Amino acid sequence: MNNLDRQQLTKLLTFTDEDAISRFMDMYEMEEDEVRDIFEETLKFLYISQIPGVFIPDDLLIIDEMWHNLILFTPQYHEFSKEYLGTPYFHHLPASKKEKEARKSAMLADSDKAKKEYLNKLEFLLSVTYDHLGADTVEKWFNIYPQKYSKANINKLRK
């Protein structure tokens, strides 16, 4: 498994962006502590996202929302990317139209095989999360967040 620098995670978790946190609170009916927690989980996700094959499943939509929010403050995000992730811009690349169509075709052609491939990707993500962030993060991301921040619940939280 790819090695990450644990010191990088420690440094990442010192980062804060009051503008991003404030904007998120303007968008969602959440207490500041909750927003700060989501912000920290997003930083942890960015850390493991440096490993090829890591992706954001639908169950982590709230982390994806925070990442989008962070990117909107573009100059700050560029500086963050350089200082904390060692790259001029840490890209967020959603699935392209071609990739989505290929997944749909694969599902139609052989749904069992497509589901197995997705489960293998998910297993890899769980393994990376556990190895680099621990059991508490796995619990939060894959048991708590899917219920607490389902798409329907996120929509209810929107102001």
Chimera marker file (.cmm) of the C-alpha trace (Angstrom):
<marker_set name="trace">
<marker id="1" x="0.000" y="0.000" z="0.000" r="1" g="1" b="0" radius="0.5"/>
<marker id="2" x="1.200" y="3.501" z="-0.746" r="1" g="1" b="0" radius="0.5"/>
<marker id="3" x="3.009" y="5.184" z="2.092" r="1" g="1" b="0" radius="0.5"/>
<marker id="4" x="1.962" y="8.580" z="3.279" r="1" g="1" b="0" radius="0.5"/>
<marker id="5" x="3.944" y="10.840" z="5.543" r="1" g="1" b="0" radius="0.5"/>
<marker id="6" x="2.253" y="10.867" z="8.952" r="1" g="1" b="0" radius="0.5"/>
<marker id="7" x="3.808" y="14.281" z="9.634" r="1" g="1" b="0" radius="0.5"/>
<marker id="8" x="1.903" y="15.605" z="6.635" r="1" g="1" b="0" radius="0.5"/>
<marker id="9" x="-1.371" y="14.517" z="8.259" r="1" g="1" b="0" radius="0.5"/>
<marker id="10" x="-0.385" y="16.189" z="11.516" r="1" g="1" b="0" radius="0.5"/>
<marker id="11" x="0.364" y="19.399" z="9.636" r="1" g="1" b="0" radius="0.5"/>
<marker id="12" x="-2.827" y="19.139" z="7.551" r="1" g="1" b="0" radius="0.5"/>
<marker id="13" x="-4.933" y="18.891" z="10.678" r="1" g="1" b="0" radius="0.5"/>
<marker id="14" x="-3.571" y="22.250" z="11.866" r="1" g="1" b="0" radius="0.5"/>
<marker id="15" x="-5.021" y="23.960" z="8.782" r="1" g="1" b="0" radius="0.5"/>
<marker id="16" x="-8.205" y="25.949" z="9.103" r="1" g="1" b="0" radius="0.5"/>
<marker id="17" x="-10.081" y="28.232" z="6.741" r="1" g="1" b="0" radius="0.5"/>
<marker id="18" x="-12.516" y="30.488" z="8.541" r="1" g="1" b="0" radius="0.5"/>
<marker id="19" x="-14.036" y="31.670" z="5.259" r="1" g="1" b="0" radius="0.5"/>
<marker id="20" x="-14.824" y="28.125" z="4.133" r="1" g="1" b="0" radius="0.5"/>
<marker id="21" x="-16.247" y="27.254" z="7.546" r="1" g="1" b="0" radius="0.5"/>
<marker id="22" x="-18.355" y="30.426" z="7.616" r="1" g="1" b="0" radius="0.5"/>
<marker id="23" x="-19.695" y="29.818" z="4.100" r="1" g="1" b="0" radius="0.5"/>
<marker id="24" x="-20.610" y="26.240" z="4.969" r="1" g="1" b="0" radius="0.5"/>
<marker id="25" x="-22.521" y="27.470" z="8.009" r="1" g="1" b="0" radius="0.5"/>
<marker id="26" x="-24.307" y="29.967" z="5.756" r="1" g="1" b="0" radius="0.5"/>
<marker id="27" x="-25.354" y="27.111" z="3.473" r="1" g="1" b="0" radius="0.5"/>
<marker id="28" x="-26.335" y="24.479" z="6.048" r="1" g="1" b="0" radius="0.5"/>
<marker id="29" x="-28.278" y="24.506" z="9.288" r="1" g="1" b="0" radius="0.5"/>
<marker id="30" x="-25.430" y="23.195" z="11.458" r="1" g="1" b="0" radius="0.5"/>
<marker id="31" x="-23.629" y="24.232" z="14.594" r="1" g="1" b="0" radius="0.5"/>
<marker id="32" x="-20.071" y="25.469" z="14.238" r="1" g="1" b="0" radius="0.5"/>
<marker id="33" x="-18.597" y="22.438" z="16.038" r="1" g="1" b="0" radius="0.5"/>
<marker id="34" x="-20.283" y="20.116" z="13.554" r="1" g="1" b="0" radius="0.5"/>
<marker id="35" x="-19.009" y="22.124" z="10.589" r="1" g="1" b="0" radius="0.5"/>
<marker id="36" x="-15.484" y="22.152" z="12.005" r="1" g="1" b="0" radius="0.5"/>
<marker id="37" x="-15.674" y="18.385" z="12.419" r="1" g="1" b="0" radius="0.5"/>
<marker id="38" x="-16.713" y="17.946" z="8.770" r="1" g="1" b="0" radius="0.5"/>
<marker id="39" x="-13.889" y="20.292" z="7.777" r="1" g="1" b="0" radius="0.5"/>
<marker id="40" x="-11.376" y="18.140" z="9.673" r="1" g="1" b="0" radius="0.5"/>
<marker id="41" x="-12.745" y="14.948" z="8.122" r="1" g="1" b="0" radius="0.5"/>
<marker id="42" x="-12.357" y="16.579" z="4.703" r="1" g="1" b="0" radius="0.5"/>
<marker id="43" x="-8.698" y="17.301" z="5.451" r="1" g="1" b="0" radius="0.5"/>
<marker id="44" x="-8.231" y="13.658" z="6.413" r="1" g="1" b="0" radius="0.5"/>
<marker id="45" x="-9.904" y="12.593" z="3.184" r="1" g="1" b="0" radius="0.5"/>
<marker id="46" x="-7.614" y="14.860" z="1.161" r="1" g="1" b="0" radius="0.5"/>
<marker id="47" x="-4.646" y="13.240" z="2.887" r="1" g="1" b="0" radius="0.5"/>
<marker id="48" x="-5.591" y="9.722" z="1.778" r="1" g="1" b="0" radius="0.5"/>
<marker id="49" x="-6.713" y="11.021" z="-1.635" r="1" g="1" b="0" radius="0.5"/>
<marker id="50" x="-3.059" y="11.233" z="-2.538" r="1" g="1" b="0" radius="0.5"/>
<marker id="51" x="-3.197" y="7.451" z="-2.957" r="1" g="1" b="0" radius="0.5"/>
<marker id="52" x="-4.342" y="6.398" z="-6.434" r="1" g="1" b="0" radius="0.5"/>
<marker id="53" x="-7.683" y="4.603" z="-6.346" r="1" g="1" b="0" radius="0.5"/>
<marker id="54" x="-9.156" y="6.571" z="-3.434" r="1" g="1" b="0" radius="0.5"/>
<marker id="55" x="-12.544" y="8.012" z="-4.357" r="1" g="1" b="0" radius="0.5"/>
<marker id="56" x="-15.528" y="9.665" z="-2.684" r="1" g="1" b="0" radius="0.5"/>
<marker id="57" x="-18.444" y="7.253" z="-2.463" r="1" g="1" b="0" radius="0.5"/>
<marker id="58" x="-21.958" y="8.657" z="-2.223" r="1" g="1" b="0" radius="0.5"/>
<marker id="59" x="-21.951" y="7.917" z="1.513" r="1" g="1" b="0" radius="0.5"/>
<marker id="60" x="-19.335" y="10.651" z="1.972" r="1" g="1" b="0" radius="0.5"/>
<marker id="61" x="-21.291" y="13.337" z="0.128" r="1" g="1" b="0" radius="0.5"/>
<marker id="62" x="-20.899" y="15.760" z="3.051" r="1" g="1" b="0" radius="0.5"/>
<marker id="63" x="-17.095" y="15.574" z="2.691" r="1" g="1" b="0" radius="0.5"/>
<marker id="64" x="-17.457" y="16.195" z="-1.033" r="1" g="1" b="0" radius="0.5"/>
<marker id="65" x="-19.637" y="19.232" z="-0.272" r="1" g="1" b="0" radius="0.5"/>
<marker id="66" x="-16.986" y="20.634" z="2.076" r="1" g="1" b="0" radius="0.5"/>
<marker id="67" x="-14.240" y="20.007" z="-0.484" r="1" g="1" b="0" radius="0.5"/>
<marker id="68" x="-16.248" y="21.920" z="-3.106" r="1" g="1" b="0" radius="0.5"/>
<marker id="69" x="-16.713" y="24.711" z="-0.590" r="1" g="1" b="0" radius="0.5"/>
<marker id="70" x="-12.990" y="24.835" z="0.136" r="1" g="1" b="0" radius="0.5"/>
<marker id="71" x="-12.121" y="24.978" z="-3.578" r="1" g="1" b="0" radius="0.5"/>
<marker id="72" x="-14.399" y="28.015" z="-4.083" r="1" g="1" b="0" radius="0.5"/>
<marker id="73" x="-11.881" y="30.119" z="-2.173" r="1" g="1" b="0" radius="0.5"/>
<marker id="74" x="-9.521" y="29.560" z="-5.075" r="1" g="1" b="0" radius="0.5"/>
<marker id="75" x="-6.472" y="31.659" z="-4.105" r="1" g="1" b="0" radius="0.5"/>
<marker id="76" x="-6.493" y="30.191" z="-0.586" r="1" g="1" b="0" radius="0.5"/>
<marker id="77" x="-7.012" y="26.692" z="-2.003" r="1" g="1" b="0" radius="0.5"/>
<marker id="78" x="-3.968" y="27.128" z="-4.258" r="1" g="1" b="0" radius="0.5"/>
<marker id="79" x="-1.867" y="28.150" z="-1.258" r="1" g="1" b="0" radius="0.5"/>
<marker id="80" x="-3.276" y="25.292" z="0.802" r="1" g="1" b="0" radius="0.5"/>
<marker id="81" x="-2.471" y="22.814" z="-1.981" r="1" g="1" b="0" radius="0.5"/>
<marker id="82" x="1.120" y="24.022" z="-2.195" r="1" g="1" b="0" radius="0.5"/>
<marker id="83" x="1.809" y="24.221" z="1.518" r="1" g="1" b="0" radius="0.5"/>
<marker id="84" x="-0.033" y="21.146" z="2.765" r="1" g="1" b="0" radius="0.5"/>
<marker id="85" x="-0.216" y="18.782" z="-0.207" r="1" g="1" b="0" radius="0.5"/>
<marker id="86" x="2.955" y="19.724" z="-2.098" r="1" g="1" b="0" radius="0.5"/>
<marker id="87" x="1.255" y="20.494" z="-5.394" r="1" g="1" b="0" radius="0.5"/>
<marker id="88" x="0.242" y="23.748" z="-7.106" r="1" g="1" b="0" radius="0.5"/>
<marker id="89" x="-3.391" y="22.602" z="-7.148" r="1" g="1" b="0" radius="0.5"/>
<marker id="90" x="-4.832" y="19.430" z="-5.610" r="1" g="1" b="0" radius="0.5"/>
<marker id="91" x="-7.444" y="18.497" z="-8.172" r="1" g="1" b="0" radius="0.5"/>
<marker id="92" x="-10.941" y="17.295" z="-7.474" r="1" g="1" b="0" radius="0.5"/>
<marker id="93" x="-11.934" y="15.238" z="-10.470" r="1" g="1" b="0" radius="0.5"/>
<marker id="94" x="-15.524" y="13.986" z="-10.529" r="1" g="1" b="0" radius="0.5"/>
<marker id="95" x="-16.470" y="11.123" z="-12.817" r="1" g="1" b="0" radius="0.5"/>
<marker id="96" x="-16.585" y="12.243" z="-16.423" r="1" g="1" b="0" radius="0.5"/>
<marker id="97" x="-19.580" y="11.665" z="-18.668" r="1" g="1" b="0" radius="0.5"/>
<marker id="98" x="-17.609" y="8.924" z="-20.435" r="1" g="1" b="0" radius="0.5"/>
<marker id="99" x="-16.804" y="7.191" z="-17.109" r="1" g="1" b="0" radius="0.5"/>
<marker id="100" x="-20.435" y="7.367" z="-15.971" r="1" g="1" b="0" radius="0.5"/>
<marker id="101" x="-21.629" y="5.938" z="-19.282" r="1" g="1" b="0" radius="0.5"/>
<marker id="102" x="-19.047" y="3.144" z="-19.064" r="1" g="1" b="0" radius="0.5"/>
<marker id="103" x="-20.249" y="2.253" z="-15.536" r="1" g="1" b="0" radius="0.5"/>
<marker id="104" x="-23.851" y="2.243" z="-16.721" r="1" g="1" b="0" radius="0.5"/>
<marker id="105" x="-22.964" y="0.020" z="-19.692" r="1" g="1" b="0" radius="0.5"/>
<marker id="106" x="-20.977" y="-2.327" z="-17.461" r="1" g="1" b="0" radius="0.5"/>
<marker id="107" x="-23.930" y="-2.565" z="-15.078" r="1" g="1" b="0" radius="0.5"/>
<marker id="108" x="-26.278" y="-3.413" z="-17.932" r="1" g="1" b="0" radius="0.5"/>
<marker id="109" x="-23.864" y="-5.923" z="-19.456" r="1" g="1" b="0" radius="0.5"/>
<marker id="110" x="-23.041" y="-7.783" z="-16.233" r="1" g="1" b="0" radius="0.5"/>
<marker id="111" x="-24.464" y="-6.292" z="-13.059" r="1" g="1" b="0" radius="0.5"/>
<marker id="112" x="-22.849" y="-8.892" z="-10.793" r="1" g="1" b="0" radius="0.5"/>
<marker id="113" x="-19.401" y="-8.171" z="-12.197" r="1" g="1" b="0" radius="0.5"/>
<marker id="114" x="-19.945" y="-4.389" z="-12.001" r="1" g="1" b="0" radius="0.5"/>
<marker id="115" x="-21.108" y="-4.648" z="-8.385" r="1" g="1" b="0" radius="0.5"/>
<marker id="116" x="-18.097" y="-6.801" z="-7.521" r="1" g="1" b="0" radius="0.5"/>
<marker id="117" x="-15.731" y="-4.249" z="-9.079" r="1" g="1" b="0" radius="0.5"/>
<marker id="118" x="-17.376" y="-1.453" z="-7.089" r="1" g="1" b="0" radius="0.5"/>
<marker id="119" x="-17.161" y="-3.472" z="-3.875" r="1" g="1" b="0" radius="0.5"/>
<marker id="120" x="-13.461" y="-4.081" z="-4.548" r="1" g="1" b="0" radius="0.5"/>
<marker id="121" x="-12.931" y="-0.323" z="-4.919" r="1" g="1" b="0" radius="0.5"/>
<marker id="122" x="-14.881" y="0.280" z="-1.729" r="1" g="1" b="0" radius="0.5"/>
<marker id="123" x="-12.879" y="-2.388" z="0.101" r="1" g="1" b="0" radius="0.5"/>
<marker id="124" x="-9.678" y="-0.653" z="-1.007" r="1" g="1" b="0" radius="0.5"/>
<marker id="125" x="-11.001" y="2.679" z="0.288" r="1" g="1" b="0" radius="0.5"/>
<marker id="126" x="-11.961" y="1.122" z="3.621" r="1" g="1" b="0" radius="0.5"/>
<marker id="127" x="-8.542" y="-0.497" z="3.911" r="1" g="1" b="0" radius="0.5"/>
<marker id="128" x="-6.700" y="2.741" z="3.129" r="1" g="1" b="0" radius="0.5"/>
<marker id="129" x="-8.902" y="4.643" z="5.571" r="1" g="1" b="0" radius="0.5"/>
<marker id="130" x="-8.299" y="2.115" z="8.325" r="1" g="1" b="0" radius="0.5"/>
<marker id="131" x="-4.543" y="1.839" z="7.691" r="1" g="1" b="0" radius="0.5"/>
<marker id="132" x="-3.919" y="5.599" z="7.580" r="1" g="1" b="0" radius="0.5"/>
<marker id="133" x="-6.683" y="7.100" z="9.731" r="1" g="1" b="0" radius="0.5"/>
<marker id="134" x="-7.821" y="4.323" z="12.055" r="1" g="1" b="0" radius="0.5"/>
<marker id="135" x="-10.944" y="2.514" z="13.170" r="1" g="1" b="0" radius="0.5"/>
<marker id="136" x="-12.690" y="5.624" z="14.536" r="1" g="1" b="0" radius="0.5"/>
<marker id="137" x="-12.566" y="7.283" z="11.114" r="1" g="1" b="0" radius="0.5"/>
<marker id="138" x="-13.845" y="4.124" z="9.430" r="1" g="1" b="0" radius="0.5"/>
<marker id="139" x="-16.735" y="4.056" z="11.912" r="1" g="1" b="0" radius="0.5"/>
<marker id="140" x="-17.554" y="7.714" z="11.330" r="1" g="1" b="0" radius="0.5"/>
<marker id="141" x="-17.293" y="7.654" z="7.539" r="1" g="1" b="0" radius="0.5"/>
<marker id="142" x="-18.922" y="4.329" z="6.804" r="1" g="1" b="0" radius="0.5"/>
<marker id="143" x="-21.447" y="3.891" z="9.625" r="1" g="1" b="0" radius="0.5"/>
<marker id="144" x="-22.339" y="7.318" z="11.011" r="1" g="1" b="0" radius="0.5"/>
<marker id="145" x="-22.017" y="9.652" z="8.010" r="1" g="1" b="0" radius="0.5"/>
<marker id="146" x="-24.111" y="7.550" z="5.580" r="1" g="1" b="0" radius="0.5"/>
<marker id="147" x="-27.084" y="7.880" z="7.918" r="1" g="1" b="0" radius="0.5"/>
<marker id="148" x="-26.494" y="11.311" z="9.390" r="1" g="1" b="0" radius="0.5"/>
<marker id="149" x="-25.532" y="12.915" z="6.069" r="1" g="1" b="0" radius="0.5"/>
<marker id="150" x="-27.532" y="10.991" z="3.512" r="1" g="1" b="0" radius="0.5"/>
<marker id="151" x="-28.460" y="12.966" z="0.423" r="1" g="1" b="0" radius="0.5"/>
<marker id="152" x="-31.981" y="13.458" z="1.810" r="1" g="1" b="0" radius="0.5"/>
<marker id="153" x="-30.653" y="14.690" z="5.168" r="1" g="1" b="0" radius="0.5"/>
<marker id="154" x="-28.170" y="17.043" z="3.515" r="1" g="1" b="0" radius="0.5"/>
<marker id="155" x="-31.037" y="18.520" z="1.498" r="1" g="1" b="0" radius="0.5"/>
<marker id="156" x="-32.992" y="19.058" z="4.722" r="1" g="1" b="0" radius="0.5"/>
<marker id="157" x="-30.002" y="20.880" z="6.236" r="1" g="1" b="0" radius="0.5"/>
<marker id="158" x="-29.721" y="23.319" z="3.319" r="1" g="1" b="0" radius="0.5"/>
<marker id="159" x="-30.825" y="26.838" z="4.159" r="1" g="1" b="0" radius="0.5"/>
<link id1="1" id2="2" r="1" g="1" b="0" radius="0.2"/>
<link id1="2" id2="3" r="1" g="1" b="0" radius="0.2"/>
<link id1="3" id2="4" r="1" g="1" b="0" radius="0.2"/>
<link id1="4" id2="5" r="1" g="1" b="0" radius="0.2"/>
<link id1="5" id2="6" r="1" g="1" b="0" radius="0.2"/>
<link id1="6" id2="7" r="1" g="1" b="0" radius="0.2"/>
<link id1="7" id2="8" r="1" g="1" b="0" radius="0.2"/>
<link id1="8" id2="9" r="1" g="1" b="0" radius="0.2"/>
<link id1="9" id2="10" r="1" g="1" b="0" radius="0.2"/>
<link id1="10" id2="11" r="1" g="1" b="0" radius="0.2"/>
<link id1="11" id2="12" r="1" g="1" b="0" radius="0.2"/>
<link id1="12" id2="13" r="1" g="1" b="0" radius="0.2"/>
<link id1="13" id2="14" r="1" g="1" b="0" radius="0.2"/>
<link id1="14" id2="15" r="1" g="1" b="0" radius="0.2"/>
<link id1="15" id2="16" r="1" g="1" b="0" radius="0.2"/>
<link id1="16" id2="17" r="1" g="1" b="0" radius="0.2"/>
<link id1="17" id2="18" r="1" g="1" b="0" radius="0.2"/>
<link id1="18" id2="19" r="1" g="1" b="0" radius="0.2"/>
<link id1="19" id2="20" r="1" g="1" b="0" radius="0.2"/>
<link id1="20" id2="21" r="1" g="1" b="0" radius="0.2"/>
<link id1="21" id2="22" r="1" g="1" b="0" radius="0.2"/>
<link id1="22" id2="23" r="1" g="1" b="0" radius="0.2"/>
<link id1="23" id2="24" r="1" g="1" b="0" radius="0.2"/>
<link id1="24" id2="25" r="1" g="1" b="0" radius="0.2"/>
<link id1="25" id2="26" r="1" g="1" b="0" radius="0.2"/>
<link id1="26" id2="27" r="1" g="1" b="0" radius="0.2"/>
<link id1="27" id2="28" r="1" g="1" b="0" radius="0.2"/>
<link id1="28" id2="29" r="1" g="1" b="0" radius="0.2"/>
<link id1="29" id2="30" r="1" g="1" b="0" radius="0.2"/>
<link id1="30" id2="31" r="1" g="1" b="0" radius="0.2"/>
<link id1="31" id2="32" r="1" g="1" b="0" radius="0.2"/>
<link id1="32" id2="33" r="1" g="1" b="0" radius="0.2"/>
<link id1="33" id2="34" r="1" g="1" b="0" radius="0.2"/>
<link id1="34" id2="35" r="1" g="1" b="0" radius="0.2"/>
<link id1="35" id2="36" r="1" g="1" b="0" radius="0.2"/>
<link id1="36" id2="37" r="1" g="1" b="0" radius="0.2"/>
<link id1="37" id2="38" r="1" g="1" b="0" radius="0.2"/>
<link id1="38" id2="39" r="1" g="1" b="0" radius="0.2"/>
<link id1="39" id2="40" r="1" g="1" b="0" radius="0.2"/>
<link id1="40" id2="41" r="1" g="1" b="0" radius="0.2"/>
<link id1="41" id2="42" r="1" g="1" b="0" radius="0.2"/>
<link id1="42" id2="43" r="1" g="1" b="0" radius="0.2"/>
<link id1="43" id2="44" r="1" g="1" b="0" radius="0.2"/>
<link id1="44" id2="45" r="1" g="1" b="0" radius="0.2"/>
<link id1="45" id2="46" r="1" g="1" b="0" radius="0.2"/>
<link id1="46" id2="47" r="1" g="1" b="0" radius="0.2"/>
<link id1="47" id2="48" r="1" g="1" b="0" radius="0.2"/>
<link id1="48" id2="49" r="1" g="1" b="0" radius="0.2"/>
<link id1="49" id2="50" r="1" g="1" b="0" radius="0.2"/>
<link id1="50" id2="51" r="1" g="1" b="0" radius="0.2"/>
<link id1="51" id2="52" r="1" g="1" b="0" radius="0.2"/>
<link id1="52" id2="53" r="1" g="1" b="0" radius="0.2"/>
<link id1="53" id2="54" r="1" g="1" b="0" radius="0.2"/>
<link id1="54" id2="55" r="1" g="1" b="0" radius="0.2"/>
<link id1="55" id2="56" r="1" g="1" b="0" radius="0.2"/>
<link id1="56" id2="57" r="1" g="1" b="0" radius="0.2"/>
<link id1="57" id2="58" r="1" g="1" b="0" radius="0.2"/>
<link id1="58" id2="59" r="1" g="1" b="0" radius="0.2"/>
<link id1="59" id2="60" r="1" g="1" b="0" radius="0.2"/>
<link id1="60" id2="61" r="1" g="1" b="0" radius="0.2"/>
<link id1="61" id2="62" r="1" g="1" b="0" radius="0.2"/>
<link id1="62" id2="63" r="1" g="1" b="0" radius="0.2"/>
<link id1="63" id2="64" r="1" g="1" b="0" radius="0.2"/>
<link id1="64" id2="65" r="1" g="1" b="0" radius="0.2"/>
<link id1="65" id2="66" r="1" g="1" b="0" radius="0.2"/>
<link id1="66" id2="67" r="1" g="1" b="0" radius="0.2"/>
<link id1="67" id2="68" r="1" g="1" b="0" radius="0.2"/>
<link id1="68" id2="69" r="1" g="1" b="0" radius="0.2"/>
<link id1="69" id2="70" r="1" g="1" b="0" radius="0.2"/>
<link id1="70" id2="71" r="1" g="1" b="0" radius="0.2"/>
<link id1="71" id2="72" r="1" g="1" b="0" radius="0.2"/>
<link id1="72" id2="73" r="1" g="1" b="0" radius="0.2"/>
<link id1="73" id2="74" r="1" g="1" b="0" radius="0.2"/>
<link id1="74" id2="75" r="1" g="1" b="0" radius="0.2"/>
<link id1="75" id2="76" r="1" g="1" b="0" radius="0.2"/>
<link id1="76" id2="77" r="1" g="1" b="0" radius="0.2"/>
<link id1="77" id2="78" r="1" g="1" b="0" radius="0.2"/>
<link id1="78" id2="79" r="1" g="1" b="0" radius="0.2"/>
<link id1="79" id2="80" r="1" g="1" b="0" radius="0.2"/>
<link id1="80" id2="81" r="1" g="1" b="0" radius="0.2"/>
<link id1="81" id2="82" r="1" g="1" b="0" radius="0.2"/>
<link id1="82" id2="83" r="1" g="1" b="0" radius="0.2"/>
<link id1="83" id2="84" r="1" g="1" b="0" radius="0.2"/>
<link id1="84" id2="85" r="1" g="1" b="0" radius="0.2"/>
<link id1="85" id2="86" r="1" g="1" b="0" radius="0.2"/>
<link id1="86" id2="87" r="1" g="1" b="0" radius="0.2"/>
<link id1="87" id2="88" r="1" g="1" b="0" radius="0.2"/>
<link id1="88" id2="89" r="1" g="1" b="0" radius="0.2"/>
<link id1="89" id2="90" r="1" g="1" b="0" radius="0.2"/>
<link id1="90" id2="91" r="1" g="1" b="0" radius="0.2"/>
<link id1="91" id2="92" r="1" g="1" b="0" radius="0.2"/>
<link id1="92" id2="93" r="1" g="1" b="0" radius="0.2"/>
<link id1="93" id2="94" r="1" g="1" b="0" radius="0.2"/>
<link id1="94" id2="95" r="1" g="1" b="0" radius="0.2"/>
<link id1="95" id2="96" r="1" g="1" b="0" radius="0.2"/>
<link id1="96" id2="97" r="1" g="1" b="0" radius="0.2"/>
<link id1="97" id2="98" r="1" g="1" b="0" radius="0.2"/>
<link id1="98" id2="99" r="1" g="1" b="0" radius="0.2"/>
<link id1="99" id2="100" r="1" g="1" b="0" radius="0.2"/>
<link id1="100" id2="101" r="1" g="1" b="0" radius="0.2"/>
<link id1="101" id2="102" r="1" g="1" b="0" radius="0.2"/>
<link id1="102" id2="103" r="1" g="1" b="0" radius="0.2"/>
<link id1="103" id2="104" r="1" g="1" b="0" radius="0.2"/>
<link id1="104" id2="105" r="1" g="1" b="0" radius="0.2"/>
<link id1="105" id2="106" r="1" g="1" b="0" radius="0.2"/>
<link id1="106" id2="107" r="1" g="1" b="0" radius="0.2"/>
<link id1="107" id2="108" r="1" g="1" b="0" radius="0.2"/>
<link id1="108" id2="109" r="1" g="1" b="0" radius="0.2"/>
<link id1="109" id2="110" r="1" g="1" b="0" radius="0.2"/>
<link id1="110" id2="111" r="1" g="1" b="0" radius="0.2"/>
<link id1="111" id2="112" r="1" g="1" b="0" radius="0.2"/>
<link id1="112" id2="113" r="1" g="1" b="0" radius="0.2"/>
<link id1="113" id2="114" r="1" g="1" b="0" radius="0.2"/>
<link id1="114" id2="115" r="1" g="1" b="0" radius="0.2"/>
<link id1="115" id2="116" r="1" g="1" b="0" radius="0.2"/>
<link id1="116" id2="117" r="1" g="1" b="0" radius="0.2"/>
<link id1="117" id2="118" r="1" g="1" b="0" radius="0.2"/>
<link id1="118" id2="119" r="1" g="1" b="0" radius="0.2"/>
<link id1="119" id2="120" r="1" g="1" b="0" radius="0.2"/>
<link id1="120" id2="121" r="1" g="1" b="0" radius="0.2"/>
<link id1="121" id2="122" r="1" g="1" b="0" radius="0.2"/>
<link id1="122" id2="123" r="1" g="1" b="0" radius="0.2"/>
<link id1="123" id2="124" r="1" g="1" b="0" radius="0.2"/>
<link id1="124" id2="125" r="1" g="1" b="0" radius="0.2"/>
<link id1="125" id2="126" r="1" g="1" b="0" radius="0.2"/>
<link id1="126" id2="127" r="1" g="1" b="0" radius="0.2"/>
<link id1="127" id2="128" r="1" g="1" b="0" radius="0.2"/>
<link id1="128" id2="129" r="1" g="1" b="0" radius="0.2"/>
<link id1="129" id2="130" r="1" g="1" b="0" radius="0.2"/>
<link id1="130" id2="131" r="1" g="1" b="0" radius="0.2"/>
<link id1="131" id2="132" r="1" g="1" b="0" radius="0.2"/>
<link id1="132" id2="133" r="1" g="1" b="0" radius="0.2"/>
<link id1="133" id2="134" r="1" g="1" b="0" radius="0.2"/>
<link id1="134" id2="135" r="1" g="1" b="0" radius="0.2"/>
<link id1="135" id2="136" r="1" g="1" b="0" radius="0.2"/>
<link id1="136" id2="137" r="1" g="1" b="0" radius="0.2"/>
<link id1="137" id2="138" r="1" g="1" b="0" radius="0.2"/>
<link id1="138" id2="139" r="1" g="1" b="0" radius="0.2"/>
<link id1="139" id2="140" r="1" g="1" b="0" radius="0.2"/>
<link id1="140" id2="141" r="1" g="1" b="0" radius="0.2"/>
<link id1="141" id2="142" r="1" g="1" b="0" radius="0.2"/>
<link id1="142" id2="143" r="1" g="1" b="0" radius="0.2"/>
<link id1="143" id2="144" r="1" g="1" b="0" radius="0.2"/>
<link id1="144" id2="145" r="1" g="1" b="0" radius="0.2"/>
<link id1="145" id2="146" r="1" g="1" b="0" radius="0.2"/>
<link id1="146" id2="147" r="1" g="1" b="0" radius="0.2"/>
<link id1="147" id2="148" r="1" g="1" b="0" radius="0.2"/>
<link id1="148" id2="149" r="1" g="1" b="0" radius="0.2"/>
<link id1="149" id2="150" r="1" g="1" b="0" radius="0.2"/>
<link id1="150" id2="151" r="1" g="1" b="0" radius="0.2"/>
<link id1="151" id2="152" r="1" g="1" b="0" radius="0.2"/>
<link id1="152" id2="153" r="1" g="1" b="0" radius="0.2"/>
<link id1="153" id2="154" r="1" g="1" b="0" radius="0.2"/>
<link id1="154" id2="155" r="1" g="1" b="0" radius="0.2"/>
<link id1="155" id2="156" r="1" g="1" b="0" radius="0.2"/>
<link id1="156" id2="157" r="1" g="1" b="0" radius="0.2"/>
<link id1="157" id2="158" r="1" g="1" b="0" radius="0.2"/>
<link id1="158" id2="159" r="1" g="1" b="0" radius="0.2"/>
</marker_set>
